[in-house]
Amino acid sequence: MAARKALTYCTSCLLPNSKPDLTFNDAGVCNACSNYLGRQEVDWSAREKEFLDIVEQYQSKDASTWDCIVPVSGGKDSTYQVLKLLELGVNPLCVTSTTCDLSDIGRANIQNIKNLGVDYVEHSPNPMIRRKLNRIGLETVGDISWPEHVGIFTIPVRAAVQHRVPLIVWGENSQNEYGGPAAATQNKTLTRAWLEEFGGLLGLRVNDLNQSWGIKKKHLINYTYPSDEELQSVGVTGLFLGHFFEWDGLSNALIAQANGFTTYAKKVEGSMVNYENLDNHQTGIHDYFKFLKFGFGRATDIASLHVRRGRITREQGIKIVTESEGKFPWEYLGKSLQEILDPLDLGVPEFEAICDRFTNKALFVLETDGTLKKDRHQNLQKMTPIT
């Protein structure tokens, strides 16, 4: 049995020490908060000039192709990305790797991006193969949307190679460390090592699917990163827009809404807002597994963003998270859990067993026999609530 160790939380926001790659200074403040404070010292005018200078290097000089590839989902952030690039006079090719269980709102928001006035490619992988990968991802690494999270990185890069458009403009840099390979002085190409660091593999390699599960190589093209030789022949590289322009989810949502973006009718399950994670019915399961593995979920992430920006107090954030987070995912965006599991040939009891297998028992209250303590709705109780 895992050692029973209490969580500790950032003294400034709500993030716990169980979050991967999170560190704390002597005052108990996490590096995410420290990074945000550092952003206040950034000369954003200089960053914008740097971005435009880099884009100019890659821009099509004779208008024979697009200036860049923009991976988009139809969400608030990708809507903002497209609007920002159009504002700057950049001509993007928008590329969508469709989600695993697309919602009606997700479809409407994809159409909205098309209506902004861009060329658009929507790539829909074989749904029969994807369903197999959904189940493999859920059972093997605890990520039901593993094929989507890999495809987000492989499909736009494959499009860049196919169309010979070297520059890819991503959105937020989740690590908040650098602008991307194109902003570096050396090693500007997006290599396989870059994919392995940022691309959502979670230790499950595409080769494993062929060797261990017998999925034919021809059915894994969408999830296979181009070879380094192919990348180098085009010079495929990337930038994180969030490194060059102040990035704020709420601001992005308001800008997107002003330009046709549709939000949910109520607060999204497991979250505290109605404007994100709207396209995939599986997202509730994905976020729940994050809670099982690390003892926090999406509401903590969003509340922490708002606490850093002074929109809510830490105490208000604690109340919101306590009310919103960690509930068993009986439904998401109006679809029941069993409806979401049906394409994977899984029942709720089998799903619960998978949940238990991936739950970090060191973080939750146990029964006297060592099993997880659950209420009548199958909800767990954290051993160390946020304080």
C-alpha positions in Angstrom: 0.0 0.0 0.0 1.3 3.5 -0.8 2.5 5.5 2.1 -0.1 7.8 3.6 1.2 11.2 3.0 -0.8 14.4 3.4 -1.0 16.9 0.6 0.4 20.3 1.0 -1.0 23.3 -1.0 0.5 26.4 -2.5 0.1 29.3 0.0 -0.8 31.6 -2.8 -3.1 29.5 -5.1 -4.7 26.1 -4.7 -2.3 23.7 -6.4 -1.1 20.7 -4.4 2.4 19.2 -4.3 1.1 16.2 -6.1 1.0 18.1 -9.4 3.8 16.8 -11.6 6.7 19.2 -12.0 5.3 21.7 -9.4 7.9 23.1 -7.0 7.6 25.4 -4.0 9.8 28.2 -2.7 10.7 28.7 0.9 7.5 30.7 1.4 5.4 27.8 0.1 4.5 29.5 -3.2 4.4 27.3 -6.2 6.4 27.9 -9.4 3.2 28.4 -11.4 2.5 31.5 -9.2 6.1 32.6 -9.4 6.0 32.3 -13.2 2.9 34.4 -13.4 4.5 37.1 -11.3 7.5 37.0 -13.6 5.2 37.7 -16.6 4.4 41.1 -15.1 7.9 42.1 -15.8 7.7 41.1 -19.4 8.0 43.8 -22.1 5.0 42.6 -24.2 5.5 45.2 -26.9 9.0 43.7 -27.4 7.6 40.2 -27.4 5.0 41.1 -30.1 7.8 42.6 -32.3 9.8 39.4 -31.7 6.8 37.3 -32.8 6.2 39.4 -35.9 9.9 39.2 -36.9 9.9 35.4 -36.6 6.7 35.1 -38.5 8.1 37.3 -41.3 11.0 34.9 -41.7 8.6 32.0 -42.4 5.8 33.9 -44.2 5.0 33.0 -47.8 6.7 35.7 -49.9 4.7 35.0 -53.1 1.4 34.0 -51.5 1.7 30.5 -53.0 1.0 28.8 -49.6 -0.1 29.6 -46.1 2.0 31.6 -43.7 1.6 29.1 -40.9 -0.4 26.1 -39.6 -2.7 26.7 -36.6 -3.9 23.7 -34.7 -7.5 24.5 -33.6 -10.2 22.6 -31.7 -12.9 25.2 -31.9 -12.5 26.1 -28.3 -12.1 29.6 -26.8 -8.3 29.6 -27.0 -8.0 28.4 -30.6 -10.8 30.9 -31.6 -8.6 33.6 -30.0 -5.5 32.3 -31.8 -7.2 32.6 -35.1 -8.6 36.1 -34.4 -5.1 37.3 -33.2 -3.4 36.0 -36.3 -5.9 37.6 -38.6 -5.6 40.9 -36.8 -1.8 40.7 -37.4 -2.3 40.1 -41.1 -1.1 36.4 -41.0 -2.8 34.0 -43.4 -3.1 30.7 -41.5 -4.2 27.2 -42.5 -6.3 26.0 -39.6 -6.0 22.2 -38.9 -8.4 20.3 -36.6 -7.8 16.8 -35.3 -11.4 16.0 -34.4 -12.2 15.0 -30.8 -13.1 11.5 -29.8 -16.8 12.2 -28.9 -17.6 15.5 -30.5 -20.5 17.4 -28.8 -23.0 19.6 -30.6 -21.4 22.7 -29.0 -18.0 21.5 -30.3 -19.4 21.2 -33.8 -21.0 24.6 -33.7 -17.7 26.2 -32.5 -15.7 24.5 -35.2 -18.1 25.9 -37.8 -17.7 29.3 -36.1 -13.9 29.3 -36.7 -14.5 28.5 -40.3 -16.8 31.4 -40.5 -14.1 33.8 -39.3 -12.7 33.7 -42.8 -9.9 31.1 -42.9 -8.9 28.1 -44.9 -9.6 25.0 -42.8 -8.7 21.3 -42.8 -10.6 19.0 -40.5 -9.0 15.6 -40.1 -11.2 12.7 -38.8 -9.3 9.5 -37.9 -10.9 6.1 -38.4 -13.6 6.0 -35.7 -13.3 2.2 -35.3 -9.6 2.4 -34.6 -10.1 5.4 -32.4 -12.6 3.6 -30.2 -10.0 0.8 -29.7 -7.4 3.3 -28.8 -9.8 5.0 -26.4 -10.2 1.8 -24.5 -6.5 1.0 -24.6 -5.6 4.4 -23.3 -8.1 4.2 -20.5 -7.1 0.8 -19.4 -3.3 1.2 -19.9 -2.5 4.8 -18.9 -5.8 6.1 -17.5 -6.5 8.5 -20.3 -9.6 7.7 -22.3 -8.8 10.4 -24.8 -5.2 9.3 -25.4 -5.6 9.2 -29.2 -7.0 12.8 -29.2 -4.2 14.1 -27.1 -1.6 12.5 -29.3 -3.3 13.5 -32.5 -3.4 17.2 -31.4 0.4 17.1 -31.9 0.9 14.6 -34.7 -1.8 15.6 -37.2 -0.9 19.4 -37.4 2.7 18.5 -37.8 1.9 15.9 -40.5 -0.1 18.7 -42.2 2.9 21.0 -42.0 5.0 18.4 -43.8 2.3 17.5 -46.4 1.6 21.2 -47.3 5.2 22.3 -46.8 4.3 25.0 -44.4 7.2 25.2 -41.9 5.7 27.3 -39.1 3.1 26.0 -36.6 1.6 28.5 -34.1 0.4 26.7 -31.0 -1.6 28.4 -28.2 -0.7 28.4 -24.6 2.7 27.2 -23.4 1.7 25.2 -20.4 5.2 25.0 -19.1 5.6 28.9 -19.4 9.3 28.5 -20.1 10.0 29.4 -23.7 8.4 30.5 -26.9 9.1 27.3 -28.8 11.8 25.9 -31.1 11.5 28.8 -33.6 12.3 31.3 -30.9 15.5 29.4 -29.9 18.9 30.2 -31.3 19.6 26.5 -32.1 17.6 23.3 -32.6 14.6 25.0 -34.2 13.1 21.9 -35.6 10.2 20.1 -33.8 11.9 16.7 -33.3 10.5 13.4 -32.0 12.1 14.3 -28.6 9.9 17.4 -28.5 6.8 15.2 -29.1 7.8 12.9 -26.3 8.1 15.8 -23.9 5.0 17.8 -24.9 2.8 15.4 -26.9 0.6 13.6 -24.4 2.1 10.1 -24.9 2.0 9.3 -21.1 4.5 6.5 -21.6 2.3 4.7 -24.2 4.2 4.6 -27.4 2.5 4.3 -30.8 4.8 1.3 -31.6 3.3 -0.5 -28.6 -0.1 -0.4 -30.2 1.2 -2.4 -33.1 3.4 -4.8 -31.2 1.3 -5.4 -28.1 -2.3 -4.9 -29.3 -1.9 -5.9 -32.9 -3.3 -2.7 -34.4 -1.9 -2.5 -38.0 0.6 0.1 -38.8 -1.5 1.4 -41.6 -4.2 2.3 -39.0 -1.7 4.3 -36.9 -0.6 6.9 -39.5 -2.6 9.7 -37.7 -0.8 9.0 -34.5 2.7 8.6 -35.9 5.0 11.6 -35.8 6.8 12.4 -39.1 10.4 11.3 -39.2 13.1 13.8 -38.3 14.2 13.6 -41.9 10.7 14.7 -43.1 10.6 17.5 -40.5 14.1 18.7 -41.5 13.2 18.7 -45.2 10.5 21.2 -44.6 12.1 22.9 -41.6 9.0 22.4 -39.5 9.1 24.4 -36.3 6.7 26.0 -33.9 5.9 28.9 -31.6 3.7 29.2 -28.5 1.5 32.3 -29.0 1.2 32.6 -25.2 4.9 33.3 -24.9 4.5 36.5 -27.0 1.1 37.8 -26.0 -0.5 37.9 -22.5 -2.5 34.8 -22.2 -5.7 34.6 -20.1 -8.4 32.0 -20.5 -11.2 34.3 -19.4 -10.1 37.1 -21.7 -9.8 34.7 -24.6 -13.3 33.4 -23.8 -14.8 36.9 -23.8 -13.1 37.8 -27.1 -14.2 34.5 -28.6 -17.8 35.0 -27.4 -17.8 38.4 -29.1 -17.0 36.6 -32.3 -19.6 33.9 -32.3 -18.2 31.3 -29.8 -20.9 29.3 -28.0 -20.7 28.5 -24.3 -22.5 25.9 -22.2 -25.9 26.7 -20.6 -24.5 26.0 -17.1 -21.2 25.4 -15.3 -19.4 22.4 -16.9 -19.3 19.3 -14.7 -16.2 19.1 -12.6 -15.3 22.7 -13.5 -16.2 26.2 -12.3 -16.9 27.9 -15.7 -19.1 27.4 -18.7 -16.6 28.3 -21.4 -14.1 25.6 -21.8 -13.7 21.8 -22.4 -16.9 21.9 -24.4 -16.1 19.8 -27.4 -15.6 16.2 -26.1 -18.1 14.2 -24.0 -15.1 12.2 -22.7 -13.5 15.1 -21.0 -15.3 14.5 -17.7 -13.7 11.1 -17.5 -10.3 12.5 -18.4 -10.5 15.2 -15.7 -11.8 12.7 -13.2 -8.8 10.5 -13.7 -6.6 13.5 -13.1 -8.4 13.8 -9.7 -7.8 10.1 -9.0 -4.1 10.2 -9.8 -3.2 13.5 -8.3 -6.0 14.6 -5.9 -7.1 17.7 -7.9 -8.9 18.5 -11.1 -9.9 21.1 -13.5 -11.7 23.4 -11.0 -8.5 23.7 -9.0 -6.6 24.7 -12.2 -9.1 27.4 -13.2 -9.6 28.7 -9.7 -5.9 29.1 -9.3 -5.7 31.1 -12.5 -8.4 33.4 -11.1 -6.7 33.7 -7.7 -3.4 34.7 -9.3 -5.2 37.5 -11.3 -7.0 38.8 -8.2 -10.5 37.9 -9.5 -11.3 35.7 -6.5 -9.7 35.3 -3.1 -8.0 32.0 -2.2 -10.8 31.4 0.3 -13.4 31.8 -2.4 -11.4 29.4 -4.6 -11.4 26.8 -1.8 -15.2 27.0 -1.6 -15.6 26.7 -5.3 -13.3 23.7 -5.6 -14.8 21.9 -2.7 -18.3 22.2 -4.3 -17.3 21.5 -7.9 -14.4 19.0 -8.0 -13.9 15.3 -7.8 -17.5 14.1 -8.3 -17.9 10.7 -10.0 -18.5 11.5 -13.7 -22.1 10.3 -14.1 -22.6 12.7 -17.0 -20.9 15.3 -19.1 -22.4 18.0 -21.3 -25.8 16.3 -21.2 -24.6 12.8 -22.0 -24.7 10.0 -19.5 -21.6 8.0 -18.5 -23.0 4.8 -20.0 -23.7 6.5 -23.3 -20.1 7.7 -23.3 -18.8 4.2 -22.5 -21.0 2.4 -25.0 -18.7 2.8 -28.0 -15.9 1.3 -25.9 -18.0 -1.8 -25.0 -17.6 -0.9 -21.4 -20.2 -0.9 -18.6 -20.2 1.3 -15.5 -19.0 -1.5 -13.1 -16.0 -2.2 -15.4 -15.3 1.5 -15.5 -15.4 1.7 -11.7 -12.9 -1.1 -11.5 -10.5 0.8 -13.8 -11.0 3.9 -11.8 -10.0 2.1 -8.6 -6.9 0.7 -10.3 -5.6 4.2 -11.2 -6.6 5.9 -7.9 -3.7 7.0 -5.8 -4.8 5.4 -2.5 -2.3 7.5 -0.6 -4.4 10.6 -1.3 -7.9 9.3 -0.3 -9.7 8.0 2.8 -9.8 4.2 3.0 -12.1 1.7 4.7 -10.7 -0.5 7.4 -10.1 -3.2 4.9 -7.9 -0.9 2.8 -10.5 -0.3 0.0 -11.5 3.1 -1.1 -14.2 4.8 1.0 -17.1 6.0 -1.3 -20.4 7.6 -0.7 -23.7 6.4 -2.3 -22.8 8.4 -5.4 -19.4 6.7 -5.7 -17.6 9.9 -4.7 -14.3 9.6 -2.9 -13.1 11.7 0.1 -9.6 13.3 0.0 -7.4 12.6 2.9 -6.2 16.2 3.0 -8.8 18.8 1.9 -7.6 22.2 0.7 -6.9 24.6 3.5 
